[in-house]
Amino acid sequence: ATPAAQEPPANTAKVEKGKLSAMVSLDGTLTYRARSDGSPYAVINQTSGTATWLPAVGQVVEQGQVIYRVDDNPVVLLYGSTPAYRTLSAGMTGADVTELNADLVALGYATAAEIPAGTDTFTSATATALKKLQATLGMSQTGTLTLGQAVFEPVAVRVTTVSATLGGTLQAGHPVLQGTSTTRVVTIALDAAQQSEVKVGDRVVITLPDNSTTPGAVSYTHLTLPTILRV
């Protein structure tokens, strides 16, 4: 009998585990970050009087700086997510007091030993530090933060619109201006078919108008049609 033909030897290769990836290029709009939903930071007045100084559009106001004036009295910008809603004085507690204490330490008017991090009580150290801030700003050194003397925003405010009028009358609850942070952000309208391909934390490369590139990461997605990405 004729011997059976030999099968040719199989070619083998080492199996390696790796990640599959793809690259997608999309157009976006370069702007400044505001709230996570894209809405601007709103500065709301909490006193009454005449607007005697207002910042210009594009101006950046930082922690401890005057953001506008009413009857020539300064209104100072402090950092915090809880808005000003009451007068703060000795013995009071709450999230707004915690913010004030943190601001006074960050601005150098008190030490961390005098006002430990997370302190939610208005202490004598708070009053002393507040008097120093008031002296710097040319305010009456009362050691009490009267409602209307400060506004709290999470970060420095880059002014985008001013709704108050210089010389106009301001009332409590009246919007004065709107703004963004100083952090740059790219907003992208993502096609619905690509929604599953992108998630928060994904790394991206941003090509700027001058063709230079900078790294970034997806920080926010809003699952509507079209999906909104911010990187």
C-alpha positions in Angstrom: 0.0 0.0 0.0 1.1 3.5 -0.7 2.1 5.3 2.5 -0.2 8.3 3.5 1.2 11.7 2.6 2.7 13.6 5.5 0.8 16.8 6.5 3.0 19.9 6.4 4.1 21.1 9.8 2.0 23.9 11.3 3.4 27.3 11.7 3.1 28.6 15.3 3.4 32.0 17.0 3.3 33.1 20.6 0.0 34.5 21.6 0.3 38.0 23.2 -2.3 39.8 25.2 -2.7 43.6 24.4 -5.2 46.4 24.0 -7.1 47.2 20.8 -7.3 50.9 20.1 -8.6 53.3 17.5 -8.1 57.0 16.8 -10.9 59.4 16.0 -10.4 63.0 15.0 -13.2 65.5 15.8 -13.6 69.2 15.7 -14.2 71.1 19.0 -14.7 74.5 20.4 -11.9 75.9 22.7 -13.3 77.9 25.6 -13.1 78.2 29.4 -14.6 75.7 31.9 -17.5 76.8 34.0 -19.9 74.5 35.8 -20.0 70.8 34.9 -23.3 71.3 32.9 -21.7 74.1 30.9 -23.6 76.9 32.7 -21.6 80.0 33.8 -20.9 81.0 37.4 -23.4 83.7 38.4 -22.5 86.5 40.8 -25.6 87.5 42.7 -25.7 90.7 44.8 -26.9 90.4 48.4 -27.1 94.1 49.4 -28.7 97.3 48.1 -27.2 100.5 46.7 -25.6 102.0 43.6 -23.1 100.0 41.5 -20.0 102.3 41.7 -17.5 99.9 40.1 -17.8 96.8 37.9 -15.2 94.6 36.3 -14.6 94.5 32.5 -15.5 91.6 30.4 -12.4 89.3 30.2 -11.1 90.5 33.6 -10.0 87.7 36.0 -10.9 88.2 39.7 -9.2 85.9 42.1 -9.6 84.9 45.8 -9.5 87.9 48.1 -9.9 90.5 45.3 -12.7 93.0 44.9 -15.2 91.8 42.3 -17.5 94.9 42.3 -18.5 97.8 44.5 -21.8 99.0 45.9 -21.9 102.6 47.2 -18.1 102.4 46.9 -18.0 99.6 49.4 -16.0 96.6 48.1 -17.5 93.2 47.6 -14.8 90.6 47.9 -14.6 87.3 46.0 -14.0 84.3 48.3 -13.8 80.6 47.3 -16.5 78.1 48.2 -19.4 76.2 46.7 -22.0 77.4 49.3 -23.3 80.8 48.3 -23.4 83.7 50.8 -26.9 83.8 52.4 -26.4 85.3 55.9 -24.2 87.5 58.0 -21.3 85.6 59.6 -20.2 86.4 63.2 -18.6 84.9 66.3 -20.0 81.6 67.4 -21.8 80.6 64.2 -21.2 77.3 62.5 -21.8 75.9 59.0 -20.4 75.2 55.6 -20.2 78.9 54.8 -18.1 79.4 58.0 -15.8 76.5 56.9 -15.4 78.3 53.5 -14.6 81.6 55.2 -12.0 80.0 57.5 -10.3 78.2 54.6 -10.2 81.5 52.6 -8.6 83.4 55.5 -5.9 80.8 55.9 -5.3 80.5 52.1 -5.0 84.3 51.9 -2.4 84.4 54.7 -4.5 86.2 57.3 -4.4 83.2 59.7 -2.2 80.1 60.1 -3.4 76.5 59.9 -2.5 76.3 63.6 -4.8 79.2 64.4 -7.6 77.9 62.2 -7.2 74.2 61.5 -8.4 72.8 58.2 -12.1 71.9 58.2 -13.0 74.3 61.1 -16.7 75.1 60.8 -16.9 77.5 63.7 -16.5 81.2 63.6 -13.8 81.6 66.4 -11.9 84.6 67.8 -9.1 83.6 65.3 -11.6 84.0 62.5 -12.6 87.4 63.6 -9.0 88.5 63.9 -8.1 87.3 60.5 -11.3 88.8 59.0 -10.3 92.2 60.4 -7.0 91.9 58.6 -8.8 91.2 55.3 -11.2 94.1 55.9 -8.2 96.4 56.6 -6.5 95.3 53.3 -9.7 96.0 51.3 -10.4 99.3 53.0 -13.5 98.0 54.8 -14.7 98.8 58.3 -12.8 96.4 60.6 -15.7 94.8 62.4 -14.6 91.2 62.5 -18.1 90.3 61.1 -18.8 89.4 57.5 -22.1 91.2 56.8 -24.3 89.7 54.1 -23.4 91.5 50.8 -19.8 92.1 51.6 -18.6 88.9 49.9 -19.6 86.4 47.2 -18.5 82.8 47.2 -17.5 81.0 44.0 -15.7 77.7 43.5 -12.7 79.3 41.7 -11.3 82.5 40.3 -13.9 84.2 38.0 -13.1 85.2 34.4 -15.9 87.7 33.6 -17.9 86.9 30.5 -20.9 89.2 30.9 -21.8 92.1 33.1 -25.6 92.5 33.7 -25.5 95.4 36.2 -25.1 99.0 35.0 -22.5 101.3 36.4 -24.5 103.9 38.4 -27.6 101.7 38.4 -29.4 100.6 41.5 -28.7 97.1 42.8 -31.1 95.1 45.0 -30.6 91.9 46.9 -30.9 88.9 44.6 -29.9 91.0 41.6 -27.4 89.3 39.2 -24.3 91.4 38.7 -22.2 89.3 36.3 -21.5 85.9 34.9 -18.2 84.2 34.4 -16.1 81.1 33.9 -13.0 79.6 35.5 -9.6 80.3 34.0 -9.2 76.6 32.9 -9.3 76.0 29.2 -11.7 73.3 27.9 -12.6 71.8 24.5 -16.3 71.1 23.9 -17.1 68.4 21.3 -20.5 67.4 19.8 -20.1 63.6 19.5 -22.2 61.6 17.1 -24.6 59.2 18.8 -22.9 56.2 17.0 -19.7 57.0 18.9 -21.1 57.4 22.4 -19.9 54.0 23.5 -16.4 54.7 22.4 -15.7 57.5 24.8 -15.8 57.7 28.6 -14.6 60.1 31.3 -10.9 59.7 31.9 -10.0 58.8 28.3 -6.8 60.4 27.2 -6.8 62.7 24.2 -4.5 64.9 22.1 -5.7 68.4 21.4 -4.5 70.1 18.2 -4.7 73.9 18.7 -5.3 76.4 15.9 -1.5 76.9 15.4 -1.1 73.1 14.9 0.7 72.6 18.2 -0.6 69.8 20.4 -1.3 69.4 24.1 -2.5 66.4 26.1 -5.9 66.3 27.7 -8.5 63.9 29.2 -12.3 63.6 28.8 -13.7 65.3 32.0 -17.4 65.3 31.3 -20.0 63.7 29.1 -23.6 64.6 28.6 -25.6 61.8 27.0 -27.9 63.8 24.7 -28.1 63.8 21.0 -25.5 64.9 20.1 -23.3 63.9 23.1 -21.4 66.7 24.6 -17.8 66.0 25.6 -15.4 68.3 27.5 -11.7 67.6 27.6 
